Amino acid sequence: SQKIEQNSEALNIQEGKTATLTCNYTNYSPAYLQWYRQDPGRGPVFLLLIRENEKEKRKERLKVTFDTTLKQSLFHITASQPADSATYLCATASSGGGADGLTFGKGTHLIIQP
Amino acid sequence: ETGVTQSPTHLIKTRGQQVTLRCSSQSGHNTVSWYQQALGQGPQFIFQYYREEENGRGNFPPRFSGLQFPNYSSELNVNALELDDSALYLCASSFRDRVSGSPLHFGNGTRLTVT
């Protein structure tokens, strides 16, 4: 089954700078990767999906990349704001068929300092 | 459209007891899945229901069971509760079609504490 690794240590970024979060997968190359945001005491909220044949995806201040050679996805938040502070989760299908749900990383806790 | 709602929001049970958690899916979604999230961890897949049948299961014992109803609402039942079952239980709905990777829409979870 798939394994997702994220840096679970908190990431402190100055307001206005770009925050970059890393997601590494260790087994088979997934058909897609998804990114979610989770605030304390709340369920995850879907942000972006990138497929294996896409190098990059953008949505407003968010950008996701997918490098199948490095087995890695990068998640960028440009012009970061204190309201972007949250835990960000990376996920992909647990198996090729998709019926085994998503495998999530532990998440990276992002703190944007004013 | 209404989102995913879960009840109750918090629950305290004693080891050995049984618990039922409930979820109302987002309208138009035909698939519901349940996840367990321990403190400081990512969500872990328990099982998934599509058209009222379980069609995927994670590494959880049979004492974790579920139901999906015709209106796409769902239940998670846990028997013989153990202390390690203390976690946030998340319900997620999605629309399953021919394209894989449908985003999950999560509720805010039920915080279960087993003492």
Interface residues (C-beta under 8 A of the other chain):
Chain A: I4 Q6 S8 A31 Y32 Q34 Y36 G41 R42 G43 P44 V45 F46 L49 R51 L89 A91 A93 S94 G98 A99 D100 G101 L102 T103 F104 G105 K106 G107
Chain B: V4 S33 Y35 G40 Q41 G42 P43 Q44 F45 I46 F47 Q48 N55 G56 R57 G58 L90 A92 S100 G101 P103 L104 H105 F106 G107 N108 G109
